[in-house]
Structure formats: structure tokens, C-alpha cells
């Protein structure tokens, strides 16, 4: 069994219900939920003319390969109404693979670790909550170190 850290988020519709549906779908088709961060409300990154996002990091145990996990995630997004109209646009749900064990994968449509972890506070805050000492396979820095070095100025706060 492998361990994968996933980021789930969205800013359209009932944001909290969409996260809950995503978690149920991930457990049904991807693997067992081991840990989850608090839910965080974050300003939109890259295109700030849209509603704030709710984001959460999950740790799952999975028997899937990284490629099969990605395929399952894309199916979940589609089933939950994800429509890809513009880069960094508003969406009902977004699911990203942040880490998969300590693997480094660089393939068309699949990059692990996620290539923008270190530059996004909305990823690092919840990730640090459940995996502060996890070593990034590329930089060899812990998640907590990446958070301390992050220069992203966007606001990230615990939701409720």
C-alpha cells in the first residue's frame, strides 16, 4: 500500500458539501482516508476575480498506481461537476496529488510532487498541519520548512 497526499478544494456552489462529496468519492474509489487537515478558506490564486476557495489536505492509503490514482481523481472531478473552462478559473471541485510516497513522476498529465507546492500557501498551511516533517522528494526540505520559506502573500485561514 502506498500513501498519497491529496489537496481538495473548490469555490463554486455549496463548497463544504462539495468537499464532503469528494472525500466520500475518494474513499470509494481511491483508498482509505488516514488523516485530514482542517478546512481552510483561501483567496483565489492566479485569478483573484472569483469567490474564495475552501481547501483541505487528505492523506490516503491506496493500492492504486499514481497513474490509476490520477485517472480515478479525474473521474471523481467529472462526476462532481468539474468543468475546465479556463486556467485557474472557478470550479466546484479540484483534486490534486501533492505527494505519492516519495516518488518523483514526470509524465504528460502527471507530475508528482505537484510542481507548485512550495509557492502556494493554500497548499502548505493544511499540508503542514498533517505532514509538517514530510520531506519533499525534490528539495529534501520538510513541508514545514517549505511553509516557512513560502513568499505567497495570499490570506489562508481556518474555516469556521
FINURO-438600 format. One record per residue: residue in one letter; x, y, z of N, C-alpha, C, CB in turn; chain. Coordinates in nm, 4 decimals, always signed. Glycine has a CB too. Layout:
// FINURO-438600
MIVO  resn        nX        nY        nZ       caX       caY       caZ        cX        cY        cZ       cbX       cbY       cbZ  chain
MIVO     A         X         Y         Z         X         Y         Z         X         Y         Z         X         Y         Z      A
...
// end
This chain:
// FINURO-438600
MIVO  resn        nX        nY        nZ       caX       caY       caZ        cX        cY        cZ       cbX       cbY       cbZ  chain
MIVO     X   +0.0843   -0.1194   +0.0000   +0.0000   +0.0000   +0.0000   +0.0876   +0.1242   +0.0000   -0.0952   +0.0007   +0.1220      A
MIVO     X   +0.0452   +0.2216   -0.0739   +0.1160   +0.3486   -0.0820   +0.0384   +0.4554   -0.0076   +0.1380   +0.3901   -0.2284      A
MIVO     X   +0.1078   +0.5635   +0.0250   +0.0438   +0.6791   +0.0868   +0.0478   +0.7951   -0.0106   +0.1126   +0.7169   +0.2207      A
MIVO     X   -0.0647   +0.8631   -0.0220   -0.0730   +0.9787   -0.1108   -0.1358   +1.0948   -0.0357   -0.1545   +0.9454   -0.2385      A
MIVO     X   -0.0771   +1.2125   -0.0531   -0.1347   +1.3359   -0.0007   -0.2085   +1.4035   -0.1151   -0.0247   +1.4303   +0.0604      A
MIVO     X   -0.3348   +1.4357   -0.0897   -0.4199   +1.4993   -0.1896   -0.4669   +1.6338   -0.1375   -0.5405   +1.4096   -0.2253      A
MIVO     X   -0.4795   +1.7303   -0.2274   -0.5415   +1.8585   -0.1959   -0.6760   +1.8605   -0.2643   -0.4526   +1.9797   -0.2407      A
MIVO     X   -0.7820   +1.8878   -0.1864   -0.9142   +1.9047   -0.2460   -0.9575   +2.0486   -0.2223   -1.0182   +1.8033   -0.1861      A
MIVO     X   -1.0309   +2.1031   -0.3164   -1.0767   +2.2403   -0.2998   -1.1808   +2.2766   -0.4023   -0.9609   +2.3361   -0.3085      A
MIVO     X   -1.2470   +2.3878   -0.3778   -1.3457   +2.4383   -0.4718   -1.4018   +2.5706   -0.4241   -1.4579   +2.3372   -0.4914      A
MIVO     X   -1.4613   +2.6443   -0.5188   -1.5171   +2.7750   -0.4829   -1.6519   +2.8035   -0.5488   -1.4198   +2.8835   -0.5203      A
MIVO     X   -1.7175   +2.6983   -0.5982   -1.8491   +2.7161   -0.6590   -1.9521   +2.6306   -0.5864   -1.8455   +2.6803   -0.8091      A
MIVO     X   -2.0758   +2.6796   -0.5797   -2.1830   +2.6028   -0.5187   -2.1648   +2.5915   -0.3682   -2.1904   +2.4647   -0.5807      A
MIVO     X   -2.2147   +2.4829   -0.3114   -2.2001   +2.4563   -0.1683   -2.0606   +2.3984   -0.1468   -2.3122   +2.3580   -0.1153      A
MIVO     X   -1.9661   +2.4866   -0.1184   -1.8249   +2.4480   -0.1122   -1.7996   +2.3341   -0.0137   -1.7403   +2.5679   -0.0739      A
MIVO     X   -1.8589   +2.3415   +0.1055   -1.8363   +2.2390   +0.2074   -1.8961   +2.1054   +0.1640   -1.8965   +2.2828   +0.3420      A
MIVO     X   -2.0153   +2.1085   +0.1101   -2.0782   +1.9846   +0.0618   -1.9957   +1.9227   -0.0500   -2.2219   +2.0118   +0.0125      A
MIVO     X   -1.9374   +2.0047   -0.1358   -1.8544   +1.9527   -0.2442   -1.7290   +1.8843   -0.1906   -1.8155   +2.0653   -0.3397      A
MIVO     X   -1.6689   +1.9401   -0.0862   -1.5535   +1.8736   -0.0241   -1.5950   +1.7395   +0.0356   -1.4909   +1.9635   +0.0850      A
MIVO     X   -1.7084   +1.7379   +0.1030   -1.7562   +1.6136   +0.1653   -1.7863   +1.5069   +0.0601   -1.8821   +1.6408   +0.2496      A
MIVO     X   -1.8464   +1.5467   -0.0517   -1.8724   +1.4515   -0.1609   -1.7414   +1.3999   -0.2188   -1.9573   +1.5176   -0.2721      A
MIVO     X   -1.6436   +1.4880   -0.2324   -1.5139   +1.4469   -0.2866   -1.4484   +1.3437   -0.1942   -1.4209   +1.5698   -0.3049      A
MIVO     X   -1.4537   +1.3676   -0.0638   -1.3938   +1.2736   +0.0312   -1.4624   +1.1376   +0.0206   -1.4038   +1.3281   +0.1759      A
MIVO     X   -1.5945   +1.1361   +0.0170   -1.6671   +1.0076   +0.0044   -1.6284   +0.9361   -0.1246   -1.8206   +1.0308   +0.0078      A
MIVO     X   -1.6166   +1.0103   -0.2326   -1.5804   +0.9503   -0.3617   -1.4365   +0.8987   -0.3608   -1.5985   +1.0525   -0.4749      A
MIVO     X   -1.3475   +0.9733   -0.2982   -1.2075   +0.9298   -0.2878   -1.1998   +0.8002   -0.2078   -1.1196   +1.0399   -0.2213      A
MIVO     X   -1.2730   +0.7938   -0.0959   -1.2726   +0.6713   -0.0149   -1.3325   +0.5543   -0.0920   -1.3504   +0.6931   +0.1158      A
MIVO     X   -1.4322   +0.5792   -0.1753   -1.4977   +0.4719   -0.2505   -1.4119   +0.4186   -0.3645   -1.6294   +0.5208   -0.3055      A
MIVO     X   -1.3307   +0.5053   -0.4261   -1.2607   +0.4601   -0.5468   -1.1080   +0.4731   -0.5444   -1.3120   +0.5358   -0.6621      A
MIVO     X   -1.0534   +0.5381   -0.4427   -0.9084   +0.5613   -0.4433   -0.8348   +0.4942   -0.3274   -0.8813   +0.7089   -0.4397      A
MIVO     X   -0.8919   +0.4991   -0.2077   -0.8225   +0.4410   -0.0940   -0.8794   +0.4878   +0.0377   -0.6767   +0.4738   -0.1003      A
MIVO     X   -0.8201   +0.4385   +0.1443   -0.8678   +0.4649   +0.2798   -0.8147   +0.5981   +0.3311   -0.8264   +0.3517   +0.3744      A
MIVO     X   -0.9029   +0.6800   +0.3845   -0.8640   +0.8078   +0.4432   -0.7935   +0.7820   +0.5757   -0.9876   +0.9003   +0.4632      A
MIVO     X   -0.6728   +0.8327   +0.5898   -0.5925   +0.8145   +0.7108   -0.5957   +0.9397   +0.7979   -0.4477   +0.7794   +0.6741      A
MIVO     X   -0.5774   +1.0556   +0.7355   -0.5761   +1.1834   +0.8064   -0.6349   +1.2900   +0.7166   -0.4327   +1.2219   +0.8507      A
MIVO     X   -0.6881   +1.3942   +0.7803   -0.7315   +1.5107   +0.7035   -0.7018   +1.6355   +0.7839   -0.8825   +1.5023   +0.6682      A
MIVO     X   -0.6665   +1.7402   +0.7142   -0.6419   +1.8693   +0.7786   -0.7756   +1.9350   +0.8087   -0.5536   +1.9616   +0.6888      A
MIVO     X   -0.7694   +2.0458   +0.8788   -0.8857   +2.1327   +0.8900   -0.9173   +2.1857   +0.7503   -0.8605   +2.2502   +0.9918      A
MIVO     X   -1.0333   +2.2431   +0.7352   -1.0701   +2.3088   +0.6104   -1.0234   +2.4537   +0.6216   -1.2258   +2.2993   +0.5825      A
MIVO     X   -0.9639   +2.5031   +0.5152   -0.9118   +2.6394   +0.5114   -0.9835   +2.7183   +0.4028   -0.7591   +2.6396   +0.4870      A
MIVO     X   -1.0093   +2.8456   +0.4323   -1.0651   +2.9359   +0.3318   -0.9508   +3.0189   +0.2790   -1.1794   +3.0263   +0.3904      A
MIVO     X   -0.9431   +3.0256   +0.1468   -0.8286   +3.0911   +0.0853   -0.8727   +3.1780   -0.0314   -0.7263   +2.9878   +0.0386      A
MIVO     X   -0.8015   +3.2856   -0.0493   -0.8244   +3.3700   -0.1657   -0.7863   +3.2907   -0.2906   -0.7427   +3.5033   -0.1562      A
MIVO     X   -0.8506   +3.3206   -0.4012   -0.8202   +3.2537   -0.5275   -0.6782   +3.2877   -0.5695   -0.9211   +3.2944   -0.6380      A
MIVO     X   -0.6072   +3.1891   -0.6203   -0.4683   +3.2036   -0.6611   -0.4633   +3.2126   -0.8132   -0.3813   +3.0850   -0.6089      A
MIVO     X   -0.3949   +3.3120   -0.8658   -0.3746   +3.3215   -1.0097   -0.4832   +3.3961   -1.0850   -0.3627   +3.1865   -1.0656      A
MIVO     X   -0.6034   +3.3973   -1.0313   -0.7149   +3.4680   -1.0934   -0.8050   +3.5110   -0.9780   -0.7926   +3.3773   -1.2004      A
MIVO     X   -0.7760   +3.6270   -0.9198   -0.8428   +3.6650   -0.7947   -0.9794   +3.7302   -0.8126   -0.7553   +3.7579   -0.7188      A
MIVO     X   -1.0301   +3.7340   -0.9338   -1.1637   +3.7894   -0.9575   -1.2678   +3.6774   -0.9528   -1.1692   +3.8634   -1.0943      A
MIVO     X   -1.2720   +3.6078   -0.8387   -1.3649   +3.4976   -0.8188   -1.3803   +3.4721   -0.6688   -1.3159   +3.3694   -0.8924      A
MIVO     X   -1.4797   +3.3928   -0.6288   -1.5008   +3.3674   -0.4854   -1.3834   +3.2941   -0.4206   -1.6279   +3.2865   -0.4654      A
MIVO     X   -1.3747   +3.3050   -0.2881   -1.2726   +3.2336   -0.2128   -1.2944   +3.0826   -0.2212   -1.2727   +3.2793   -0.0665      A
MIVO     X   -1.1861   +3.0104   -0.2055   -1.1878   +2.8646   -0.2082   -1.1942   +2.8079   -0.0670   -1.0643   +2.8109   -0.2813      A
MIVO     X   -1.2492   +2.6887   -0.0547   -1.2265   +2.6045   +0.0614   -1.1289   +2.4971   +0.0167   -1.3610   +2.5428   +0.1180      A
MIVO     X   -1.0260   +2.4712   +0.0979   -0.9245   +2.3714   +0.0667   -0.9002   +2.2830   +0.1869   -0.7940   +2.4379   +0.0219      A
MIVO     X   -0.8608   +2.1586   +0.1593   -0.8299   +2.0625   +0.2641   -0.7299   +1.9629   +0.2078   -0.9588   +1.9905   +0.3160      A
MIVO     X   -0.6378   +1.9170   +0.2930   -0.5419   +1.8147   +0.2533   -0.5816   +1.6826   +0.3183   -0.3966   +1.8551   +0.2931      A
MIVO     X   -0.5736   +1.5762   +0.2384   -0.6053   +1.4415   +0.2841   -0.4835   +1.3518   +0.2680   -0.7257   +1.3840   +0.2064      A
MIVO     X   -0.4683   +1.2586   +0.3592   -0.3706   +1.1511   +0.3449   -0.4498   +1.0230   +0.3272   -0.2726   +1.1426   +0.4688      A
MIVO     X   -0.4233   +0.9530   +0.2168   -0.4906   +0.8253   +0.1936   -0.3887   +0.7135   +0.1782   -0.5804   +0.8331   +0.0690      A
MIVO     X   -0.4319   +0.5930   +0.2090   -0.3566   +0.4723   +0.1757   -0.4247   +0.4142   +0.0537   -0.3515   +0.3683   +0.2962      A
MIVO     X   -0.3460   +0.3800   -0.0474   -0.4039   +0.3331   -0.1725   -0.3240   +0.2166   -0.2300   -0.4107   +0.4471   -0.2736      A
MIVO     X   -0.3927   +0.1306   -0.3002   -0.3263   +0.0224   -0.3733   -0.3106   +0.0604   -0.5210   -0.4062   -0.1101   -0.3595      A
MIVO     X   -0.3602   +0.1781   -0.5574   -0.3511   +0.2241   -0.6956   -0.2103   +0.2736   -0.7278   -0.4533   +0.3353   -0.7217      A
MIVO     X   -0.1734   +0.2655   -0.8544   -0.0512   +0.3302   -0.9008   -0.0787   +0.4799   -0.9106   -0.0038   +0.2716   -1.0388      A
MIVO     X   +0.0238   +0.5632   -0.9200   -0.0003   +0.7066   -0.9375   -0.0869   +0.7361   -1.0611   +0.1331   +0.7806   -0.9489      A
MIVO     X   -0.0640   +0.6633   -1.1690   -0.1392   +0.6853   -1.2919   -0.2872   +0.6490   -1.2733   -0.0782   +0.6033   -1.4066      A
MIVO     X   -0.3130   +0.5369   -1.2068   -0.4514   +0.4968   -1.1827   -0.5199   +0.5898   -1.0823   -0.4566   +0.3524   -1.1324      A
MIVO     X   -0.4438   +0.6381   -0.9843   -0.4998   +0.7346   -0.8897   -0.5412   +0.8612   -0.9637   -0.3979   +0.7679   -0.7779      A
MIVO     X   -0.4578   +0.9079   -1.0530   -0.4893   +1.0281   -1.1302   -0.6149   +1.0065   -1.2150   -0.3702   +1.0671   -1.2200      A
MIVO     X   -0.6248   +0.8900   -1.2775   -0.7427   +0.8576   -1.3588   -0.8684   +0.8591   -1.2719   -0.7260   +0.7192   -1.4272      A
MIVO     X   -0.8610   +0.8011   -1.1534   -0.9760   +0.7990   -1.0624   -1.0135   +0.9395   -1.0169   -0.9460   +0.7111   -0.9407      A
MIVO     X   -0.9134   +1.0223   -0.9892   -0.9374   +1.1604   -0.9458   -1.0086   +1.2397   -1.0558   -0.8040   +1.2294   -0.9079      A
MIVO     X   -0.9633   +1.2242   -1.1789   -1.0266   +1.2960   -1.2904   -1.1720   +1.2521   -1.3081   -0.9480   +1.2725   -1.4212      A
MIVO     X   -1.1995   +1.1236   -1.2870   -1.3374   +1.0744   -1.2951   -1.4225   +1.1327   -1.1825   -1.3401   +0.9204   -1.2892      A
MIVO     X   -1.3661   +1.1407   -1.0626   -1.4388   +1.1994   -0.9492   -1.4723   +1.3449   -0.9792   -1.3555   +1.1888   -0.8185      A
MIVO     X   -1.3723   +1.4207   -1.0258   -1.3968   +1.5619   -1.0590   -1.5093   +1.5755   -1.1609   -1.2687   +1.6274   -1.1134      A
MIVO     X   -1.5059   +1.4929   -1.2641   -1.6088   +1.4993   -1.3677   -1.7460   +1.4637   -1.3092   -1.5738   +1.4043   -1.4846      A
MIVO     X   -1.7509   +1.3591   -1.2275   -1.8779   +1.3163   -1.1668   -1.9341   +1.4215   -1.0709   -1.8585   +1.1840   -1.0923      A
MIVO     X   -1.8471   +1.5036   -1.0130   -1.8922   +1.6072   -0.9206   -1.9114   +1.7422   -0.9902   -1.7927   +1.6216   -0.8067      A
MIVO     X   -1.9112   +1.7416   -1.1234   -1.9468   +1.8612   -1.1980   -1.8324   +1.9530   -1.2363   -2.0421   +1.9371   -1.1210      A
MIVO     X   -1.7086   +1.9063   -1.2257   -1.5953   +1.9901   -1.2643   -1.5971   +2.0140   -1.4145   -1.4621   +1.9251   -1.2218      A
MIVO     X   -1.5890   +2.1403   -1.4521   -1.5799   +2.1798   -1.5918   -1.4554   +2.2659   -1.6059   -1.7089   +2.2563   -1.6394      A
MIVO     X   -1.3688   +2.2293   -1.6975   -1.2430   +2.3025   -1.7168   -1.2595   +2.4026   -1.8308   -1.1253   +2.2045   -1.7464      A
MIVO     X   -1.2887   +2.5284   -1.7929   -1.3102   +2.6321   -1.8935   -1.1897   +2.7238   -1.9079   -1.4327   +2.7139   -1.8585      A
MIVO     X   -1.1231   +2.7541   -1.7960   -1.0082   +2.8437   -1.8013   -0.9085   +2.8053   -1.6927   -1.0524   +2.9911   -1.7853      A
MIVO     X   -0.7819   +2.8316   -1.7188   -0.6774   +2.8023   -1.6219   -0.6996   +2.8886   -1.4975   -0.5361   +2.8272   -1.6829      A
MIVO     X   -0.6915   +2.8255   -1.3806   -0.7111   +2.8917   -1.2514   -0.8497   +2.9537   -1.2372   -0.6061   +2.9985   -1.2321      A
MIVO     X   -0.9465   +2.8994   -1.3091   -1.0825   +2.9517   -1.3022   -1.1604   +2.8926   -1.1858   -1.1554   +2.9242   -1.4317      A
MIVO     X   -1.2804   +2.9459   -1.1655   -1.3693   +2.8952   -1.0609   -1.4058   +2.7507   -1.0917   -1.4972   +2.9827   -1.0487      A
MIVO     X   -1.4261   +2.6699   -0.9842   -1.4602   +2.5300   -1.0035   -1.5313   +2.4742   -0.8817   -1.3355   +2.4486   -1.0334      A
MIVO     X   -1.6154   +2.3764   -0.9065   -1.6883   +2.3124   -0.7972   -1.5958   +2.2242   -0.7147   -1.8052   +2.2297   -0.8516      A
MIVO     X   -1.5017   +2.1575   -0.7812   -1.4076   +2.0706   -0.7101   -1.2783   +2.0600   -0.7899   -1.4688   +1.9296   -0.6863      A
MIVO     X   -1.1706   +2.0533   -0.7179   -1.0384   +2.0326   -0.7762   -0.9675   +1.9363   -0.6832   -0.9576   +2.1686   -0.7941      A
MIVO     X   -0.9049   +1.8339   -0.7378   -0.8312   +1.7364   -0.6576   -0.6932   +1.7225   -0.7187   -0.9052   +1.5978   -0.6515      A
MIVO     X   -0.5908   +1.7491   -0.6392   -0.4525   +1.7384   -0.6854   -0.3777   +1.6354   -0.6026   -0.3815   +1.8748   -0.6781      A
MIVO     X   -0.2914   +1.5597   -0.6693   -0.1976   +1.4726   -0.5988   -0.0774   +1.5593   -0.5625   -0.1553   +1.3468   -0.6869      A
MIVO     X   -0.0523   +1.5746   -0.4328   +0.0640   +1.6516   -0.3885   +0.1879   +1.5626   -0.3828   +0.0375   +1.7153   -0.2504      A
MIVO     X   +0.1754   +1.4531   -0.3101   +0.2843   +1.3555   -0.2958   +0.2268   +1.2158   -0.3071   +0.3593   +1.3733   -0.1602      A
MIVO     X   +0.3083   +1.1238   -0.3550   +0.2741   +0.9822   -0.3605   +0.3978   +0.9082   -0.3107   +0.2311   +0.9358   -0.5074      A
MIVO     X   +0.3913   +0.8623   -0.1844   +0.5114   +0.8103   -0.1170   +0.6232   +0.9125   -0.1378   +0.5530   +0.6669   -0.1728      A
MIVO     X   +0.7407   +0.8658   -0.1761   +0.8494   +0.9607   -0.2035   +0.8843   +0.9600   -0.3523   +0.9747   +0.9262   -0.1190      A
MIVO     X   +0.7862   +0.9226   -0.4334   +0.8090   +0.9107   -0.5771   +0.8225   +1.0468   -0.6449   +0.6960   +0.8325   -0.6410      A
MIVO     X   +0.8994   +1.0449   -0.7519   +0.9084   +1.1587   -0.8427   +0.8587   +1.1082   -0.9778   +1.0566   +1.2173   -0.8515      A
MIVO     X   +0.7502   +1.1667   -1.0267   +0.6896   +1.1265   -1.1540   +0.6803   +1.2498   -1.2418   +0.5483   +1.0609   -1.1332      A
MIVO     X   +0.7303   +1.2395   -1.3635   +0.7236   +1.3499   -1.4591   +0.6781   +1.2931   -1.5928   +0.8620   +1.4233   -1.4726      A
MIVO     X   +0.5475   +1.2932   -1.6122   +0.4878   +1.2374   -1.7332   +0.3845   +1.3374   -1.7856   +0.4223   +1.0971   -1.7052      A
MIVO     X   +0.3486   +1.3274   -1.9107   +0.2406   +1.4140   -1.9603   +0.1143   +1.3914   -1.8772   +0.2122   +1.3866   -2.1113      A
MIVO     X   +0.0617   +1.4981   -1.8187   -0.0602   +1.4898   -1.7396   -0.0409   +1.4440   -1.5964   -0.1539   +1.3992   -1.8055      A
MIVO     X   +0.0825   +1.4169   -1.5545   +0.1063   +1.3709   -1.4177   +0.2450   +1.4127   -1.3701   +0.0909   +1.2182   -1.4087      A
MIVO     X   +0.2463   +1.5038   -1.2733   +0.3715   +1.5484   -1.2110   +0.3589   +1.5316   -1.0601   +0.4040   +1.6974   -1.2483      A
MIVO     X   +0.4440   +1.4486   -1.0036   +0.4488   +1.4261   -0.8595   +0.5940   +1.4383   -0.8173   +0.3888   +1.2860   -0.8200      A
MIVO     X   +0.6229   +1.5174   -0.7139   +0.5344   +1.6032   -0.6374   +0.4700   +1.7097   -0.7268   +0.6111   +1.6692   -0.5228      A
MIVO     X   +0.3562   +1.7604   -0.6777   +0.2896   +1.8676   -0.7516   +0.3902   +1.9806   -0.7701   +0.1604   +1.9179   -0.6768      A
MIVO     X   +0.4066   +2.0308   -0.8913   +0.5151   +2.1261   -0.9193   +0.5055   +2.2618   -0.8498   +0.5213   +2.1493   -1.0638      A
MIVO     X   +0.3899   +2.2982   -0.7952   +0.3787   +2.4315   -0.7354   +0.3519   +2.4287   -0.5851   +0.2691   +2.5082   -0.8038      A
MIVO     X   +0.3824   +2.3184   -0.5194   +0.3600   +2.3084   -0.3748   +0.4299   +2.4228   -0.3005   +0.4101   +2.1723   -0.3219      A
MIVO     X   +0.5572   +2.4412   -0.3268   +0.6383   +2.5352   -0.2493   +0.5968   +2.6806   -0.2665   +0.7820   +2.5206   -0.2876      A
MIVO     X   +0.5234   +2.7125   -0.3720   +0.4867   +2.8523   -0.3974   +0.3437   +2.8857   -0.3556   +0.5042   +2.8836   -0.5439      A
MIVO     X   +0.2733   +2.7910   -0.2961   +0.1320   +2.8136   -0.2655   +0.1021   +2.7908   -0.1176   +0.0444   +2.7223   -0.3507      A
MIVO     X   +0.0772   +2.8992   -0.0490   +0.0458   +2.8941   +0.0945   -0.0816   +2.8132   +0.1211   +0.0300   +3.0368   +0.1505      A
MIVO     X   -0.1799   +2.8210   +0.0287   -0.3056   +2.7481   +0.0497   -0.2865   +2.5970   +0.0450   -0.4078   +2.7895   -0.0546      A
MIVO     X   -0.1749   +2.5507   -0.0091   -0.1389   +2.4088   -0.0063   -0.0582   +2.3790   +0.1196   -0.0584   +2.3694   -0.1333      A
MIVO     X   +0.0398   +2.4629   +0.1461   +0.1343   +2.4359   +0.2549   +0.0738   +2.4457   +0.3942   +0.2488   +2.5302   +0.2455      A
MIVO     X   -0.0186   +2.5385   +0.4167   -0.0791   +2.5520   +0.5506   -0.1501   +2.4222   +0.5923   -0.1796   +2.6705   +0.5527      A
MIVO     X   -0.2468   +2.3723   +0.5128   -0.3124   +2.2478   +0.5545   -0.2205   +2.1261   +0.5473   -0.4340   +2.2232   +0.4688      A
MIVO     X   -0.1279   +2.1235   +0.4526   -0.0341   +2.0116   +0.4420   +0.0559   +2.0056   +0.5645   +0.0508   +2.0239   +0.3145      A
MIVO     X   +0.1015   +2.1218   +0.6088   +0.1877   +2.1278   +0.7267   +0.1154   +2.0806   +0.8521   +0.2388   +2.2694   +0.7470      A
MIVO     X   -0.0147   +2.1015   +0.8567   -0.0933   +2.0594   +0.9720   -0.0873   +1.9077   +0.9934   -0.2377   +2.1036   +0.9550      A
MIVO     X   -0.0837   +1.8306   +0.8830   -0.0841   +1.6842   +0.8974   +0.0460   +1.6170   +0.8536   -0.1977   +1.6265   +0.8181      A
MIVO     X   +0.1389   +1.6933   +0.7964   +0.2628   +1.6321   +0.7457   +0.3810   +1.7278   +0.7560   +0.2447   +1.5881   +0.6001      A
MIVO     X   +0.3951   +1.7956   +0.8683   +0.4978   +1.9004   +0.8804   +0.6399   +1.8488   +0.8592   +0.4885   +1.9652   +1.0165      A
MIVO     X   +0.6662   +1.7249   +0.8945   +0.8025   +1.6713   +0.8823   +0.8234   +1.5884   +0.7560   +0.8351   +1.5870   +1.0030      A
MIVO     X   +0.7204   +1.5786   +0.6719   +0.7347   +1.5015   +0.5473   +0.8401   +1.5679   +0.4591   +0.5980   +1.4909   +0.4714      A
MIVO     X   +0.9394   +1.4912   +0.4117   +1.0436   +1.5506   +0.3267   +1.0016   +1.5543   +0.1794   +1.1747   +1.4721   +0.3414      A
MIVO     X   +1.0023   +1.6714   +0.1225   +0.9745   +1.6860   -0.0196   +1.0819   +1.6090   -0.0969   +0.9710   +1.8375   -0.0619      A
MIVO     X   +1.0425   +1.5156   -0.1858   +1.1418   +1.4332   -0.2551   +1.2368   +1.5107   -0.3464   +1.0716   +1.3299   -0.3356      A
MIVO     X   +1.1962   +1.6264   -0.3921   +1.2834   +1.7052   -0.4808   +1.3802   +1.7934   -0.4035   +1.1996   +1.7915   -0.5734      A
MIVO     X   +1.3270   +1.8747   -0.3141   +1.4118   +1.9704   -0.2419   +1.4768   +1.9109   -0.1181   +1.3308   +2.0909   -0.2023      A
MIVO     X   +1.4202   +1.7997   -0.0695   +1.4636   +1.7337   +0.0554   +1.4308   +1.8179   +0.1788   +1.6146   +1.7058   +0.0510      A
MIVO     X   +1.3557   +1.9261   +0.1605   +1.3135   +2.0096   +0.2727   +1.1820   +1.9560   +0.3284   +1.2983   +2.1584   +0.2291      A
MIVO     X   +1.1613   +1.9759   +0.4585   +1.0339   +1.9340   +0.5168   +0.9237   +2.0288   +0.4706   +1.0418   +1.9306   +0.6722      A
MIVO     X   +0.8007   +1.9813   +0.4805   +0.6862   +2.0658   +0.4466   +0.6876   +2.1921   +0.5320   +0.5534   +1.9887   +0.4662      A
MIVO     X   +0.7194   +2.1775   +0.6608   +0.7246   +2.2946   +0.7485   +0.8297   +2.3949   +0.7011   +0.7544   +2.2517   +0.8928      A
MIVO     X   +0.9441   +2.3475   +0.6567   +1.0475   +2.4374   +0.6033   +0.9979   +2.5087   +0.4777   +1.1767   +2.3589   +0.5721      A
MIVO     X   +0.9305   +2.4348   +0.3909   +0.8754   +2.4970   +0.2702   +0.7747   +2.6065   +0.3066   +0.8084   +2.3906   +0.1808      A
MIVO     X   +0.6925   +2.5798   +0.4091   +0.5949   +2.6799   +0.4538   +0.6652   +2.8042   +0.5076   +0.5025   +2.6206   +0.5618      A
MIVO     X   +0.7681   +2.7849   +0.5887   +0.8408   +2.8992   +0.6455   +0.9076   +2.9838   +0.5370   +0.9461   +2.8502   +0.7450      A
MIVO     X   +0.9471   +2.9210   +0.4263   +1.0136   +2.9918   +0.3170   +0.9162   +3.0479   +0.2129   +1.1113   +2.8993   +0.2492      A
MIVO     X   +0.7903   +3.0107   +0.2218   +0.6913   +3.0484   +0.1198   +0.6677   +3.2002   +0.1214   +0.5574   +2.9729   +0.1433      A
MIVO     X   +0.6725   +3.2601   +0.0036   +0.6540   +3.4053   -0.0086   +0.5148   +3.4427   -0.0604   +0.7598   +3.4631   -0.1013      A
MIVO     X   +0.4281   +3.3444   -0.0786   +0.2925   +3.3700   -0.1249   +0.2205   +3.4584   -0.0232   +0.2155   +3.2369   -0.1471      A
MIVO     X   +0.1741   +3.5779   -0.0636   +0.1108   +3.6697   +0.0299   -0.0397   +3.6473   +0.0515   +0.1325   +3.8081   -0.0175      A
MIVO     X   -0.0999   +3.5539   -0.0224   -0.2453   +3.5377   -0.0137   -0.2869   +3.4854   +0.1239   -0.2949   +3.4423   -0.1234      A
MIVO     X   -0.3997   +3.5355   +0.1703   -0.4529   +3.5004   +0.3006   -0.5032   +3.3568   +0.3006   -0.5648   +3.5964   +0.3404      A
MIVO     X   -0.4724   +3.2851   +0.4083   -0.5187   +3.1482   +0.4293   -0.5645   +3.1409   +0.5750   -0.4049   +3.0407   +0.3969      A
MIVO     X   -0.6906   +3.1044   +0.5980   -0.7384   +3.0962   +0.7362   -0.8249   +2.9733   +0.7547   -0.8168   +3.2225   +0.7746      A
MIVO     X   -0.8240   +2.9201   +0.8770   -0.9094   +2.8060   +0.9059   -1.0534   +2.8485   +0.8889   -0.8843   +2.7510   +1.0485      A
MIVO     X   -1.1319   +2.7591   +0.8317   -1.2721   +2.7865   +0.8053   -1.3558   +2.7427   +0.9249   -1.3189   +2.7151   +0.6763      A
MIVO     X   -1.4347   +2.8347   +0.9795   -1.5215   +2.8110   +1.0949   -1.4415   +2.7651   +1.2119   -1.6287   +2.7093   +1.0629      A
// end
